[in-house]
Amino acid sequence: LAQVLGTSTGGAMANVSSERRVFIITNVCFLVAGITQTLMNSQFDDMGFAKKSENFINAMGNPVGQFLFAAFDLRLWKNWHMQLVWYAVPIVVFELGCNLFSQISIARVGSGMFQVIYSFVVVLNGLLSHFCLGRTLGWGSWLAVFFICGAVALSAMAQLALPGSDPTTQAIGLGAGLISTGFVSAVYVMSNFLLATPWEKSAPKPMVLAQIVGVMETIVISIYMVSYVVPNWQRLVVDEITPGTTSLSIGLWYAAYLFVCGVHQYSFYFSCSLGPAGAVTAGVNKCVQTAILFFLSSAFFCDTNSSQCLSIAKIWGAIGVCVGVLLYGFFGALEGRGARVQSPRSRQSLLGTMDSAELDGPIEIREKPVEA
């Protein structure tokens, strides 16, 4: 898509490097797909067939969508590396845990509030990147971290006090959201670490890792579905379906959901491949979703689910989260000015043997002539 835009459009876009276009397109896809899939999760809960978190129908969207996107690329299958497979195991564990607990949280506190809790991922990403990847956090970033923590805490207290909601149910949803956030933060940082190591194979490393993780997760999910969900299909799925919901509508909705999830997952892996700050970039992108989903969730689902409704304190908490994220990005940019720029060679090792035009345009290296 980036190459098409580079050759078929003129003006400002033609002057933007290929790498910059990939960055923009990747993050837009990650943002839009993330918003869409979270709204679809709430829609499926209202339709009933995914209401019980234990049936894993909502939670398996990301892994299965990721697998379907990667399954037909034979180039990726030929570039599996055993060491990468072993390193992918903890990513699989944390990602499946994130998918499960996120659906538990959405079902209890709603997609809008879940997204506010999920914004805490930028804090965890920054901390894990600091301690595990050696990323330096200045005083400004630490100030933003504490600001985000306070804003998330304010929103959580407001959620517990919502009229018509059970405090115990809300507390379980908030706790599940925090656990999910911890898991996904580990996935972001571990993926960023794996993708930053040298790679000499022909296929892009992010896509190879995406295929490995998708295959492994799909195998685990298939075993769970066959051994538990299918034998209990009537109780876990059929009995919960809202009257008037047809099998055709469920099938069409879910097919679209798998596609959206596939786009979201692939965008994530490319986001993590865009340099040492990739994990934090993915976290900031997630936080942008908060501002949008917070109000869309209330507009679409407040009438049927009181936990989706807004309150003054929840709004202020969401605003605080957005301000904190902006501060974090601002101070992070200031602190990163003196950081060492990743070399073209390290980027090529990361992405495989792609053409230089696919990285950031032709790279010309000029040596200063030696005077006689």
C-alpha positions as CSV (number, residue, x, y, z in Angstrom):
1,L,0.0,0.0,0.0
2,A,2.8,2.4,0.8
3,Q,4.5,1.7,-2.5
4,V,1.2,2.3,-4.4
5,L,0.8,5.6,-2.6
6,G,4.4,6.6,-3.4
7,T,4.0,6.0,-7.1
8,S,0.4,7.1,-7.7
9,T,0.2,10.3,-5.7
10,G,2.1,13.5,-6.1
11,G,2.6,16.6,-4.0
12,A,3.5,16.2,-0.4
13,M,3.0,12.5,-0.3
14,A,5.5,12.0,-3.1
15,N,8.2,13.8,-1.0
16,V,7.6,11.6,2.1
17,S,10.0,8.7,2.4
18,S,8.7,5.2,2.0
19,E,9.6,4.4,5.6
20,R,7.5,7.4,6.8
21,R,4.6,6.3,4.7
22,V,4.8,2.8,6.2
23,F,4.9,4.3,9.7
24,I,1.8,6.5,9.0
25,I,-0.3,3.7,7.3
26,T,0.7,1.2,9.9
27,N,-0.4,3.4,12.8
28,V,-3.6,4.5,11.1
29,C,-4.6,0.8,10.5
30,F,-3.6,-0.1,14.1
31,L,-5.8,2.8,15.4
32,V,-8.9,2.2,13.2
33,A,-8.8,-1.6,13.6
34,G,-8.4,-1.3,17.4
35,I,-11.4,1.0,17.7
36,T,-13.5,-1.2,15.4
37,Q,-12.7,-4.5,17.1
38,T,-13.4,-3.2,20.6
39,L,-16.8,-1.8,19.5
40,M,-17.5,-5.2,17.8
41,N,-16.7,-6.9,21.1
42,S,-19.5,-5.0,22.8
43,Q,-21.9,-5.6,19.9
44,F,-21.2,-9.4,20.1
45,D,-22.0,-9.2,23.9
46,D,-25.3,-7.6,23.1
47,M,-26.0,-10.2,20.4
48,G,-25.4,-12.8,23.1
49,F,-23.3,-15.4,21.3
50,A,-20.0,-14.1,22.8
51,K,-21.5,-13.0,26.2
52,K,-19.8,-15.8,28.2
53,S,-16.1,-15.1,28.2
54,E,-15.3,-18.8,28.7
55,N,-16.5,-19.6,25.2
56,F,-13.4,-17.6,23.9
57,I,-15.3,-16.4,20.8
58,N,-14.3,-12.8,21.2
59,A,-10.9,-13.5,22.6
60,M,-9.8,-15.7,19.7
61,G,-10.4,-13.0,17.1
62,N,-6.8,-11.6,17.2
63,P,-5.0,-15.0,17.1
64,V,-7.2,-16.5,14.4
65,G,-7.2,-13.3,12.3
66,Q,-3.5,-13.1,12.6
67,F,-3.1,-16.7,11.5
68,L,-5.4,-16.3,8.5
69,F,-3.5,-13.3,7.3
70,A,-0.2,-15.2,7.5
71,A,-1.2,-18.7,6.5
72,F,-1.0,-18.3,2.7
73,D,2.4,-16.6,2.6
74,L,4.7,-19.5,1.7
75,R,7.8,-17.3,2.0
76,L,7.1,-16.9,5.8
77,W,6.8,-20.7,6.3
78,K,10.3,-21.2,4.8
79,N,12.0,-18.7,7.1
80,W,11.0,-20.1,10.5
81,H,13.9,-20.1,13.0
82,M,13.9,-22.5,15.9
83,Q,15.3,-19.9,18.3
84,L,12.6,-17.5,17.3
85,V,9.9,-20.2,17.9
86,W,11.2,-20.7,21.5
87,Y,11.3,-17.0,22.2
88,A,7.7,-16.7,20.9
89,V,6.3,-19.1,23.6
90,P,6.0,-16.4,26.3
91,I,4.5,-14.0,23.8
92,V,1.8,-16.6,23.1
93,V,1.1,-17.1,26.8
94,F,0.8,-13.4,27.5
95,E,-1.2,-12.6,24.4
96,L,-3.8,-15.4,25.1
97,G,-4.0,-14.2,28.7
98,C,-4.5,-10.6,27.4
99,N,-7.3,-11.6,25.0
100,L,-9.1,-13.6,27.7
101,F,-9.0,-10.9,30.5
102,S,-9.8,-8.1,28.1
103,Q,-13.1,-9.8,27.1
104,I,-13.9,-10.3,30.8
105,S,-13.3,-6.6,31.4
106,I,-15.3,-5.4,28.4
107,A,-18.3,-7.6,29.4
108,R,-18.4,-6.0,32.8
109,V,-17.2,-2.4,32.6
110,G,-17.9,-1.7,28.9
111,S,-15.6,-1.0,26.0
112,G,-15.1,2.7,26.8
113,M,-14.0,2.2,30.4
114,F,-11.9,-0.8,29.4
115,Q,-10.1,1.5,26.9
116,V,-9.3,4.0,29.7
117,I,-7.8,1.2,31.8
118,Y,-5.9,0.0,28.7
119,S,-4.3,3.4,28.4
120,F,-2.2,2.4,31.4
121,V,-0.2,0.4,28.8
122,V,1.8,3.4,27.9
123,V,3.0,3.6,31.5
124,L,3.9,-0.1,31.7
125,N,5.5,0.0,28.2
126,G,7.7,2.9,29.3
127,L,8.7,1.2,32.6
128,L,9.4,-2.1,31.0
129,S,11.3,-0.5,28.1
130,H,13.3,1.4,30.7
131,F,14.3,-1.6,32.8
132,C,14.4,-4.3,30.0
133,L,15.5,-2.4,26.9
134,G,17.6,0.4,28.4
135,R,15.3,3.2,27.3
136,T,16.0,6.4,29.4
137,L,13.0,8.2,31.0
138,G,13.6,11.8,32.0
139,W,11.8,13.8,34.7
140,G,9.1,14.9,32.2
141,S,8.3,11.3,31.2
142,W,8.1,10.3,34.9
143,L,5.7,13.2,35.5
144,A,3.5,12.1,32.7
145,V,3.5,8.5,34.0
146,F,2.2,9.6,37.4
147,F,-0.3,11.9,35.8
148,I,-1.7,9.0,33.7
149,C,-1.8,6.8,36.9
150,G,-3.9,9.4,38.7
151,A,-6.3,9.9,35.7
152,V,-6.9,6.1,35.4
153,A,-7.5,5.9,39.2
154,L,-10.1,8.7,38.9
155,S,-11.9,7.0,36.1
156,A,-11.9,3.7,38.0
157,M,-13.4,5.2,41.1
158,A,-16.1,6.9,38.9
159,Q,-16.9,3.6,37.3
160,L,-17.5,1.9,40.7
161,A,-19.9,4.7,41.6
162,L,-22.0,4.5,38.5
163,P,-25.8,4.3,39.2
164,G,-27.4,1.0,38.3
165,S,-24.1,-0.9,38.3
166,D,-23.0,-3.6,40.7
167,P,-19.8,-2.5,42.4
168,T,-18.5,-6.1,42.7
169,T,-19.0,-6.7,39.0
170,Q,-17.3,-3.4,38.1
171,A,-14.4,-4.2,40.4
172,I,-13.9,-7.6,38.7
173,G,-14.0,-5.8,35.3
174,L,-11.5,-3.2,36.4
175,G,-9.1,-5.8,37.8
176,A,-9.4,-7.9,34.7
177,G,-8.6,-4.8,32.6
178,L,-5.5,-4.1,34.6
179,I,-4.3,-7.8,34.2
180,S,-5.0,-7.6,30.5
181,T,-3.0,-4.4,30.3
182,G,0.0,-6.0,32.1
183,F,-0.1,-8.9,29.7
184,V,-0.2,-6.8,26.5
185,S,2.5,-4.5,27.7
186,A,4.8,-7.6,28.2
187,V,3.8,-8.7,24.6
188,Y,4.7,-5.2,23.2
189,V,8.1,-5.0,24.9
190,M,9.1,-8.7,24.2
191,S,8.1,-8.4,20.6
192,N,10.1,-5.1,20.3
193,F,13.1,-6.8,21.8
194,L,12.9,-9.8,19.4
195,L,12.4,-7.7,16.3
196,A,15.3,-5.5,17.2
197,T,17.9,-8.3,17.0
198,P,19.7,-8.9,13.7
199,W,17.9,-10.9,11.1
200,E,19.6,-12.2,7.9
201,K,16.8,-14.3,6.3
202,S,14.9,-13.2,3.2
203,A,11.4,-12.7,4.7
204,P,10.6,-9.7,6.9
205,K,11.1,-10.7,10.5
206,P,7.9,-9.1,11.9
207,M,5.8,-11.2,9.5
208,V,7.6,-14.4,10.4
209,L,7.1,-13.8,14.1
210,A,3.4,-12.9,13.4
211,Q,3.0,-16.2,11.6
212,I,4.7,-18.2,14.3
213,V,2.7,-16.6,17.1
214,G,-0.6,-17.0,15.1
215,V,0.0,-20.7,14.4
216,M,0.9,-21.5,18.0
217,E,-2.1,-19.6,19.4
218,T,-4.5,-21.1,16.9
219,I,-3.4,-24.6,17.9
220,V,-3.9,-23.9,21.6
221,I,-7.3,-22.3,20.9
222,S,-8.4,-25.2,18.7
223,I,-7.6,-27.7,21.4
224,Y,-9.6,-25.6,23.9
225,M,-12.6,-25.2,21.6
226,V,-12.7,-28.9,20.7
227,S,-12.3,-30.2,24.2
228,Y,-14.5,-27.7,26.1
229,V,-16.5,-25.2,24.1
230,V,-18.0,-27.5,21.4
231,P,-19.3,-30.1,24.0
232,N,-20.9,-27.3,25.9
233,W,-22.0,-25.2,22.8
234,Q,-25.7,-25.1,23.8
235,R,-24.9,-23.7,27.3
236,L,-22.0,-21.4,26.4
237,V,-23.3,-20.0,23.1
238,V,-26.8,-20.9,21.9
239,D,-28.7,-20.2,25.2
240,E,-27.2,-16.7,25.4
241,I,-28.1,-15.6,21.9
242,T,-30.5,-12.6,21.9
243,P,-33.9,-13.4,20.3
244,G,-34.1,-12.2,16.7
245,T,-30.3,-12.7,16.1
246,T,-29.9,-15.0,13.1
247,S,-27.0,-17.4,12.3
248,L,-26.4,-15.6,9.0
249,S,-25.9,-12.2,10.8
250,I,-23.6,-13.8,13.4
251,G,-21.5,-15.4,10.6
252,L,-21.2,-12.1,8.6
253,W,-20.4,-10.1,11.7
254,Y,-17.7,-12.6,12.8
255,A,-16.1,-12.9,9.4
256,A,-15.7,-9.1,9.4
257,Y,-14.4,-9.3,12.9
258,L,-11.6,-11.7,12.0
259,F,-10.5,-9.5,9.1
260,V,-10.4,-6.4,11.4
261,C,-8.4,-8.4,14.0
262,G,-6.0,-9.6,11.3
263,V,-5.3,-6.0,10.2
264,H,-4.9,-4.9,13.8
265,Q,-2.4,-7.7,14.6
266,Y,-0.3,-7.2,11.5
267,S,-0.2,-3.5,12.1
268,F,1.0,-4.1,15.6
269,Y,4.0,-6.2,14.5
270,F,5.0,-3.7,12.0
271,S,4.7,-0.9,14.6
272,C,7.0,-2.8,16.9
273,S,9.5,-3.1,14.0
274,L,9.9,0.6,13.5
275,G,12.8,1.1,15.8
276,P,13.6,1.0,19.6
277,A,10.6,3.1,20.5
278,G,8.2,0.8,18.7
279,A,6.7,-0.6,21.9
280,V,6.0,2.9,23.3
281,T,4.6,4.0,20.0
282,A,2.1,1.1,20.0
283,G,1.1,2.1,23.6
284,V,0.6,5.7,22.7
285,N,-1.5,4.6,19.7
286,K,-3.7,2.6,22.0
287,C,-4.2,5.6,24.2
288,V,-5.4,7.7,21.3
289,Q,-8.2,5.1,20.9
290,T,-9.4,6.0,24.4
291,A,-10.6,9.4,23.5
292,I,-12.6,8.1,20.6
293,L,-13.9,4.9,22.1
294,F,-14.9,6.5,25.3
295,F,-17.7,8.5,23.7
296,L,-18.6,6.1,20.9
297,S,-19.2,3.3,23.5
298,S,-21.6,5.5,25.4
299,A,-23.4,6.6,22.3
300,F,-23.9,3.1,21.0
301,F,-24.4,1.0,24.1
302,C,-25.4,3.2,27.1
303,D,-29.1,2.4,26.5
304,T,-28.6,-1.3,26.9
305,N,-25.6,-1.4,29.3
306,S,-25.4,1.1,32.2
307,S,-21.7,0.4,32.6
308,Q,-21.1,2.1,29.2
309,C,-22.6,5.3,30.3
310,L,-20.6,8.5,31.1
311,S,-20.3,10.5,34.2
312,I,-18.5,13.8,34.9
313,A,-15.7,12.1,36.8
314,K,-15.2,9.5,34.0
315,I,-15.0,12.3,31.5
316,W,-12.4,14.2,33.5
317,G,-10.4,10.9,34.0
318,A,-10.4,10.3,30.3
319,I,-9.3,13.8,29.6
320,G,-6.5,13.4,32.1
321,V,-5.4,10.2,30.4
322,C,-5.2,12.0,27.1
323,V,-3.3,14.9,28.5
324,G,-0.9,12.5,30.2
325,V,-0.3,10.7,27.0
326,L,0.4,13.9,25.1
327,L,2.9,15.0,27.8
328,Y,4.5,11.6,27.7
329,G,4.9,11.8,23.9
330,F,6.2,15.5,24.1
331,F,8.8,14.8,26.8
332,G,9.8,11.5,25.1
333,A,10.5,13.4,21.9
334,L,12.6,15.9,23.7
335,E,14.5,13.2,25.6
336,G,15.1,11.2,22.4
337,R,16.7,14.0,20.4
338,G,20.1,13.1,21.7
339,A,19.6,9.3,21.2
340,R,21.6,7.5,18.6
341,V,19.8,7.1,15.3
342,Q,19.3,3.5,14.1
343,S,21.7,2.8,11.2
344,P,20.4,1.7,7.8
345,R,22.2,-1.6,8.2
346,S,20.4,-2.4,11.4
347,R,17.1,-1.6,9.8
348,Q,17.8,-3.9,6.9
349,S,18.8,-6.7,9.3
350,L,15.5,-6.2,11.0
351,L,13.3,-6.2,8.0
352,G,15.1,-8.9,6.0
353,T,16.6,-8.4,2.5
354,M,14.1,-5.8,1.4
355,D,15.0,-3.3,-1.3
356,S,16.4,0.0,0.0
357,A,13.4,1.8,-1.6
358,E,11.2,-0.2,0.7
359,L,13.1,1.1,3.7
360,D,13.5,4.8,3.2
361,G,14.4,5.4,-0.4
362,P,17.8,5.0,-2.0
363,I,20.6,5.3,0.6
364,E,23.7,7.1,-0.7
365,I,26.8,6.9,1.4
366,R,29.5,9.4,0.4
367,E,33.0,9.1,1.8
368,K,35.1,12.2,2.1
369,P,37.9,12.1,-0.4
370,V,41.3,11.6,1.1
371,E,43.6,14.5,0.3
372,A,47.1,13.7,-1.1
